[in-house]
């Protein structure tokens, strides 16, 4: 913005709807309204396709501008760490302000810098690979003062990032820009690149993109070999010296020789490329500070090398030569020779990198992961800055999902910014430091301030419009992602009439709760009734706030959160109570506290008042309602929606709890949260709903969500919008569904990824081994080759989700009992319509596949069908007695549950029991639930079993009806047992941070497991075996194993455990046998009690770690034994012993992995 004339308001300074033309879905971007950085476009000219349109100026920012950006960054940092407006936050702001007043600058802490570099990647609009933004590793090089130190840090960066081909995202940050001195700079455009030697005729040998930098290196004294692929030296400079160069040792540079899987002559071309794409020419802009030297890397997308680096006319320009080698007609563009040649080059690059096990991603996978990132960002932040021109791959654009997605381009801080090349910047900085530049004033900063003012003004004007819709905060706590999926589904339902926001529980600012109009909570329960990791802190804060308010100034008698949680988990609560009279007097925590949310509101008003006096306002927050001068809550739009709303009124809320009746404490966390909200004074708009993973959880959720939407429309006087509901629930007769022939089905991995919102990969089985089998019980070991796939990188303790296959004989039996299923192997697409006359639309819950494949791989045919499916069966039954029986089961919930529990019949059993039922194939497919992936602990170490992972699974077969019924077996485990080497298996990685290994140190570790619970424990001892005896690193720890099984024959990995003891990896192995003849029955908890003194010393006195894996009963037995040990050997009361265990959990020293029968995701 030049001069004093304000340009027309940007049309995007309000919420922007973005259409996905592939799915016809819309997303609304509101994040851009927080952006203060001016874009490159004007009101009449779009400059979005210009390459370097945003080069950063060399002038230093004034302290006032630095303070403004520092405050914004620190606010975001402390919100992220759940300490917003805490004493630490206020003290840090004061510290930064004083430093700026005193010196004109300040320093970020390492933790702040680490947060900043990750957030800058998250904000980078031109990067397609941002889904891994939170895994960026920081090397803090701000201590460097010499070129020698800079070289050492850069070599360290290259080593760490290369990682033998398993590329790791890395950044090294050198000292920031300071007033009165030149910058620290890395002169290379990329840390590793090939030289470009310009010839007298103007041609270039090597990479033309680097001809200018090659000349700079030659002037500094470097002499290249003159080849096509000569690695350039590192060039760096400090504020006090001249630039210096250093050759990168050959062993540090990972080069990949390119070859084609089909054309042998390709290898004769002697083409190669490097493995680590490390950008070193951009500046990190974080917290108002500028870091001109901050090289960073991810890993390559194949098109960057094959299509751009090797094929661009201004680069290596190999396309004509390669087209001729392929024998293509290169004279006519209509032969599409360029497209064919480019495709083959991409195949060659992918093949070469994968063969050498160097991380690389194809453009289709990269586009799919970006769409997932894009969706996540809209849910979590309300938008995603993205430059469509850069995001869409350079080949096959419209074949990737990003092509069809509208995007909004804007710029957020922190960021990575383009800047002048170092050799040009050096000359410019010398000029600026000479004093001549000061005569020209400070106009760039003035222009920036005017732009920021314009954005702020536009945002303020639109704030009222945002409040026209009632805000719904949808908060989820999830371990596997299922609750998040349900939250996203709610978002889609509510967005038609409300202003919903989906927020993870650990990202929610509790201080905002008082100003929420409606809160919906979706809460999963994990393990032995524990909260998920991302739900603990939120609930703990609410509990402690309530108890302090109830304590009336005395905190001595406050029960700890975990004591209260465990007490209520075990003894139960009356979560369904709706008034004071409904609550038993002995239930101490159901004391309705209607003043609590008002207290929070009061605190918020006080803070707002203080901020208004300072002229600051409450930044980053736009409430739907506010308190006027009479202390009345009013609608910020000026309407009368809440004109009579009492400021002490309750926060309206509803809770949906997710859990499994496989576990003892069903939905414990959701019940606790519902009770906590009620006792805090919340207004429960609907009763708590519990969705059972074992009994049609999705149906329960859909029914609850539909009712919730209707109730909310009534409560908030919003026009009713009859919810469409799930498509499945609307398909109730055969006239609503038909099959359309299709040529080719999509890959299983693509279909699973879409249906389950996971990044699914297909891997080859390399080993399948029976470990033990006797009677109806068995253990099996499965090994798969993960290659160098970045989405399957795992840590010790993580999980793998397997997509199983149903029994083919069962599928055949079902097919024989269906109507309209003449050819079950024909590839079809399922089409549905709401009613006759409507258009036919693809059924969204099923992919294109044969009917046989749909029943084998996608649909659950082993769980008892829901009552709604039984109702459909009753409608088509031709036998009156069968129809009557089915009607009873479909309408009488008690009869259904009794029948389900006693028989647990699969679909084929029901069709056999009621032979007069012949269902329409299409109708049945639409009403069956999806077959869920099964989750297993990884039983290996990624270092020890490089490129592979191992699973150790257990199962048993059983008969229903007291042993007289049909033989049943686990779907996932029987599938795993059936796999043979060279078979393919579809799977995905799930991180389990609560079971990860401790940081470096020598504290002891106690491993406790039973049966297949040995799986993750095996990965732990493999890790330390690799560390001690192969890699020769790390301090030795004392590792003790307590393992339980039935007999010596079922002692899994007995020889491997003995070998670990002989190698001094494990010091002791204790074996408990519960069914061994002539030996007293012993469990692992008995062994722990027998070694109580040593266990107490290792876990409590020396601060050791306990890793526990097994069934729910086993985990509870171990917990009880450890409580006894702490009481006996630590002279503690039971309450004190519980506090010790809880402290271990808080310090991440008590690790549990608990499974039920058939854990699904």
GIGI-V676924 format. One line per field, one symbol per residue. ss: DSSP state (~ for helix, > for strand, _ for the rest). phi: phi as a letter, one per 30 degrees, with the letter a starting at -180 (. if undefined). burial: + if it has 9 or more other ideal C-beta (glycine too) atoms within 8 Angstrom, else -. A space follows every 10 residues. Layout:
ss->???
phi->???
burial->???
This chain:
ss->__________ _____>>>>> ____>>>>>_ ~~~~______ __________ ____>_____ __~~~~~~~~ ~~~~~~~~~~ ______~~~~ ~~~~~~~~~~ ~~~______~ ~~~~~~~~~~ ~~~______~ ~~~~~_>>>> >_____~~~~ ~~~~~~~~~~ ~~~~~____> >>>>______ ____>>___> ___>_>>>__ ___>>>_~~~ ~~~~~~~~~_ __________ >__>>>>___ ___>>>___~ ~~__>>>___ ___~~~~~~_ _>>>___>>_ __>>>>__>> >____>>__> >~~~~~~~~_ ________~~ ~~~~~_____ __~~~_~~~~ ~~~~~~~~~~ ~~~~~____> >_~~~~~~~~ ~~~~~~~~~~ ____>__~~~ ~_____~~~_ ~~~~>__>__ ____>>>>__ _~~~~~~~~~ ~~~__~~~~~ __~~~~~~~~ ~~~~~~~~~~ ~~~~~~____ >>>>>>>___ _~~~~~~~~~ ~~~~____>> >>>>~~~__~ ~~~~~__>>> >>>>>>___> >_~~~~~~~~ ~~~~~~~~~~ __________ ~~~~~~~~~~ ~________~ ~~________ _____~~~~~ ~~~~~~~~~~ ~~~~______ ____>>>___ __>>>_____ __________ _>>>>>>>>_ _______~~~ ~~~~~~~~~_ __>>____>> >>____~~~~ ~~~~~~~~~~ ~~~~~_____ ______~~~~ ___~~~>>>> >______~~~ ~~~~~~____ >>>>>>>>>> >>>>__>>>> >>>>>____~ ~~______>> >>_____~~~ ~~~~~__>>_ ______>>>> >>________ >>______>> ~~~~~~~~>_ ______~~~~ ~~~~~~___~ ~~~~~~~~~~ ~_~~~~~~~~ ~~~___~~~~ ~~~_____>> ~~~~~~~__> ___>>>>>__ _______>>> >>>>>>_>>_ ______>>__ ~~~~~~~~__ ___>>>>>>> __~~~_____ ____>>>>>> ~~~~~~~~~~ ~~~~~~~~~~ ________>> >>>>>__~~~ ___~~~~~~~ ~~_____>>> >>>_______ ___~~~~~~~ _~~~~~~~~~ ~___>>>>>> >~~~~~~~~~ ~~~~~~~~~~ ___~~~~~~~ ~~~~~~___> >>>>>____> _
phi->.cicdddedd dcdbecdbcc ddciccbccc dddddcdddc dcdbbccdcd dcdbdddddd ddeddddedd ddddeddddd cibdiddddd ddddddeddd ddbiaacddd dddddddddd dedddccdcd dcedcdcccd cdddbbdddd edddddeddd ddhijdecdb bccceddbdi bdddbcdddb ecacdbcdce djdbcjcddc dddddedddd jdbddicdbd ddddbbbcdc bddbbbddee ddcdccdcbc dccddddddh daacdcdcdb cccdcbiicc cdcadbbcbd cedddddcdc ceedcdhdde ddddediddd dcdddhdddd ddddddddde ddddddhcea bddddddddd dddededddd ciladaceec ddddbheddc dddccdbcca bccdaccdbd eeddddddde ddddjddddc ibdedddddd dddddddddd dcedddddcd dbcccbbbcc jddddddddd edddddbbcd bcbdedcdde ddedcddbbc ccbdcbhdid ddedcddedd dddddddddd dhjccdcddd eddddddddd cibcdddcae ddcdddddcc decddddddd dddddddddd ddddicicdi bbddbbcddc icdbdddidc ebdcdddcdd ddabbcccab ddcdcdhedd dddddddddd jdcddbdecc ccecbheddd dddddddddd dddddchced beddiddedd dbaddcbacc dbdbdddedd dddddchbcc bcbcdcabbd caaaicbabb cbbbcchcdd dcdbcejdcb cccdbddddd ddddedccch bdbdcddbcd cbbdadjddd bdddcbddad dddeddcccd ccdedddddd dddddcdccd dddddddddd ccdddddddd ddchdddded dddbdddbdd edddedcddd dddccbddca cdddcdibbb cbbbabcacd hijcdddcbd dddddedddb eidcbcabcb dbedcdddde lbddbccbab hdddeddddd ddedddddcc chbiddcdcb ccbbadbddc ddhddddddd dddidcdbbc ccccbdeibe dbcddddddd cedddddddc dcidcccbbl dddddddded ddddddddcc hcdddddddd dddddddhcc cbbcbccidc c
burial->+--------+ --++++-+-+ ------++++ +++-+-+--- ------++-- ----++-++- +-+-++++++ +++++++++- ---+----++ -++-+++-++ ----++-+-- -+++++++++ +++++-++++ +++--++++- ++-+--+-++ +-++++++-+ ++--+++-++ ++++++-+-- -+++++++++ ++++++++-- ---+++++++ +-++++++-+ -+-+----++ ++++++++-- +-+++--+-- -+++++++++ -----++--- ++++++++++ ++++++++++ ++++++++++ ++++++++++ ++--+++++- -+++++-+-- ----+-++-+ ++++++++++ ++++-+++++ ++++-+++++ ++++++++++ -+++++++-+ +++-+-+--+ +++-+-++++ +++++++++- +++-++-+++ +++---+--- ----++++++ ++-+++-++- -+++-++--+ ++++++++-- ++++++++++ +-+++-++++ ++++++-+-+ ++++++++++ ++++++++++ ++++++-+++ +++++++++- +------+-- +++++++++- --+++-+--- --+---+-++ -+++++++++ +-+++-++-- ++-------- ---++-+--- --+++++--- -+--+-+--- ++++++++++ +++-++++++ ++++++++++ ++-+++-+++ +++---++++ ++-+++++++ +++--+-+-- +-+---+-++ +--+-++-+- -+--+--+++ +++-++-+++ +++++-++-+ ++----++++ ++++++++++ ++-+-+++++ ++++-+---+ +-+++-++-+ +----+++-+ +++------- --+--+++++ ++++++++++ ++-+++++++ ++++-++-+- -++-++++++ ----++--++ --++++++++ +--+-++-++ ++++++++++ +-++++++++ +++++--+++ +++++---++ ----+--+-- +++++++-+- ----++++++ -+--++---- --++++++++ ++++++++++ ++++++++-+ ------++++ +++++-+--+ +++---++-+ +-+-++--++ ++++-+---- -++++++++- ++--++++++ -+-+++++++ ++-+++++++ +++++++-++ -+---+++++ ++-++---++ ++++-+-++- +
